[in-house]
């Protein structure tokens, strides 16, 4: 038990984001429900954003608009890229939900297996 606690105390936020990404990937590959697949894709998106934000994290860094010393400023480029990634992620989930609604309305199912069988017939 002590080994597990020691291992968990050494994990960083980036490690947890990678684990969350693979949990979302597992969910996207194994779920039969379309809505659960869309939720898993959203989890993967949040995990990727968290990983990139935490990989560039520096304790005590200040924002570039504060007029502080350049050695103590945070790099604004990863933050700007992640804001763009958030907008794209929300758009992808919204498009997936719109397509989900159309599929359920047309084929009457939210199950991947039933949908594939109906499309093959």
Buried (B, 14 or more C-beta within 10 A) or exposed (E): EEEEEEEEEEEEEBEBBBEBBEBBBEBBEEBEEBEBBBBBBBBBBBBBBBBBBBEBEEEEBEEEEEEEEEEEBBEEEBBEBBEEBEEEBEEBBEEBEEEBEEBBEEEEBBBBEEBEEBEEE
